[in-house]
Amino acid sequence: MKGIEEGAAKGAMPPGAREGATSWKRTGCGGPCPPIWRHRYFHKLYALDVELPDVKKPTKAALEGAMGGHGVGHAEIIGIYEKARK
């Protein structure tokens, strides 16, 4: 995989891309749904020097284990959202 095109369709992962499961035990982003008060969302992207096998819906630990020492770069965005009290 060489990149993700701007405006890529939801659920249309480029060949060679892999997604880990979210805290909802599924892949994909469901959008922000924070509890009352402030909540942080971590979005992480890793560049590897190998293609990982398709491990379907791996846990965070399984995905990190499969990546091993193959990381050549990474990026992280932290989104902070807050739901007002009613």
Stockholm file with secondary structure:
# STOCKHOLM 1.0

chainA/1-86         MKGIEEGAAKGAMPPGAREGATSWKRTGCGGPCPPIWRHRYFHKLYALDVELPDVKKPTKAALEGAMGGHGVGHAEIIGIYEKARK
#=GR chainA/1-86 SS CCCCCTTCCTTCCCTTCCCCCCTTSSSSCCCCCCCBEEEEEEEEEEEESSCCCCCSSCCHHHHHHHHTTCEEEEEEEEEEEEECCC
#=GC SS_cons        CCCCCTTCCTTCCCTTCCCCCCTTSSSSCCCCCCCBEEEEEEEEEEEESSCCCCCSSCCHHHHHHHHTTCEEEEEEEEEEEEECCC
//
